[in-house]
């Protein structure tokens, strides 16, 4: 048998075998990732199947296009060198396809998570007044009771009333 024909057969066997192995592994392990990306198991399975079909079409199409070699191959070493070059290119294409898929799906997932994220809570309605700063000596006497801790006692306002607002007065609009 001619070295070139042997190289072609070995190239096809290795390339097709690698393509099937990578597709099955990516499909099986990527299902969980796709379920997280799409938040729908049925949609994730459908997308997974479509990705596998696209993966097979692109990779096997590349394998068949890259199989051609114009120069004659005169020895086993030349056949092995050409085979390693072709299989290496197939592996690079497999890796690039995988990276692109993971990158695109990761971006889609981040975008979807941003859209469904809860909005920040509403601004507080009531605020505690700022404690007055003493500039002189501390007053002594029974009129000022010392509060435990570093902060003055909290003043509580009803949810519809803000500090400084008179009861029955409408709250100002949010700015």
C-alpha positions in Angstrom: 0.0 0.0 0.0 1.1 3.5 -0.8 2.3 5.7 2.2 -0.1 8.4 1.2 -3.1 6.2 1.3 -2.1 4.7 4.6 -1.6 8.2 6.0 -5.1 9.2 4.7 -6.7 6.2 6.4 -4.9 6.7 9.7 -5.7 10.5 9.5 -9.4 9.8 9.0 -9.6 7.2 11.7 -7.8 9.4 14.3 -9.7 12.6 13.3 -13.2 11.0 13.2 -12.5 9.2 16.5 -11.3 12.4 18.2 -14.3 14.3 16.8 -16.8 11.7 18.2 -15.1 11.5 21.6 -15.0 15.3 22.0 -18.6 15.7 20.8 -19.9 13.1 23.3 -17.8 14.4 26.2 -18.8 18.0 25.5 -22.5 17.1 25.1 -22.6 15.0 28.3 -20.7 17.5 30.5 -22.1 20.6 28.8 -25.7 19.7 29.5 -25.5 21.0 33.1 -23.9 24.2 31.9 -26.6 24.7 29.2 -29.4 24.1 31.8 -27.9 26.9 33.9 -27.5 29.2 30.9 -31.0 28.8 29.6 -32.8 28.0 32.9 -35.0 25.5 31.0 -34.1 21.8 30.7 -36.0 21.2 27.5 -34.4 24.2 25.7 -31.0 23.2 27.0 -31.4 19.7 25.6 -32.4 21.1 22.2 -29.5 23.6 22.1 -27.1 20.8 23.1 -28.3 18.6 20.2 -28.0 21.5 17.8 -24.5 22.3 19.0 -23.4 18.7 18.6 -24.8 18.6 15.0 -23.0 21.9 14.2 -19.8 20.6 15.8 -19.9 17.4 13.7 -20.6 19.4 10.5 -17.8 21.9 11.0 -15.2 19.6 12.3 -15.8 16.7 9.8 -16.0 19.3 7.0 -12.6 20.6 8.0 -11.2 17.1 8.3 -12.2 16.2 4.8 -11.0 19.5 3.3 -7.6 19.3 5.1 -7.1 15.7 4.0 -5.6 16.6 0.6 -1.8 16.6 0.3 -0.3 17.5 -3.1 3.3 16.3 -2.7 4.2 12.7 -2.9 5.1 10.9 0.4 8.1 8.7 0.0 8.7 7.4 3.5 7.0 6.5 6.7 8.6 9.4 8.5 7.2 11.9 6.0 3.8 10.2 6.4 4.0 10.5 10.2 5.0 14.2 10.0 2.2 15.0 7.7 -0.2 13.0 9.8 0.8 14.8 13.0 0.4 18.2 11.3 -3.1 17.3 10.1 -4.2 15.8 13.4 -2.7 18.8 15.2 -4.7 21.2 13.1 -7.9 19.2 13.7 -7.2 19.4 17.5 -6.7 23.2 17.2 -10.0 23.5 15.3 -11.7 21.4 18.0 -10.3 23.6 20.7 -11.2 26.8 19.0 -14.8 25.6 18.4 -15.1 24.6 22.0 -13.6 27.9 23.3 -16.0 29.9 21.1 -19.0 28.0 22.3 -18.2 28.3 25.9 -17.3 32.0 25.5 -20.6 32.8 23.6 -22.7 30.8 26.0 -21.0 32.4 29.0 -21.7 35.9 27.7 -25.4 34.9 27.1 -25.6 33.5 30.6 -24.2 36.7 32.2 -26.6 38.8 30.1 -29.6 36.7 31.1 -28.6 36.8 34.8 -28.3 40.6 34.6 -31.8 40.8 33.2 -33.4 38.6 35.8 -31.5 40.0 38.8 -33.5 41.6 41.4 -33.5 45.4 41.4 -31.8 47.1 44.4 -34.0 47.8 47.3 -36.0 51.0 47.6 -34.2 53.9 49.3 -35.1 54.1 53.0 -38.1 56.2 53.9 -37.0 57.3 57.4 -33.5 58.4 58.4 -32.1 58.9 61.8 -31.1 62.5 62.6 -27.4 63.2 62.8 -26.3 63.7 66.5 -25.3 67.2 67.5 -21.6 67.7 68.0 -20.7 69.3 71.4 -18.1 72.0 71.0 -17.7 73.0 74.6 -17.6 71.3 77.9 -20.2 68.6 78.4 -23.3 69.7 80.3 -23.5 68.3 83.7 -26.7 67.7 85.5 -29.9 65.7 85.6 -31.4 67.2 82.3 -29.1 65.1 80.1 -29.2 61.3 80.7 -26.3 59.4 79.3 -27.3 56.9 76.7 -25.6 53.5 76.8 -23.1 53.2 73.9 -21.6 55.7 71.5 -24.9 56.6 69.7 -28.0 58.5 70.8 -31.2 56.5 71.1 -32.8 55.9 67.7 -35.9 57.8 66.8 -38.5 55.7 64.9 -40.7 57.2 62.3 -43.8 55.6 60.7 -43.1 54.2 57.3 -45.0 57.0 55.6 -43.3 59.8 57.5 -39.8 61.2 57.1 -37.8 63.0 59.8 -38.7 66.7 59.9 -42.0 66.0 58.2 -45.2 67.0 60.0 -47.8 64.2 60.5 -50.4 64.3 57.6 -47.9 66.0 55.2 -47.2 64.2 51.9 -43.6 63.0 51.4 -41.5 64.8 48.8 -41.0 63.1 45.5 -37.9 60.9 44.9 -35.1 62.8 43.2 
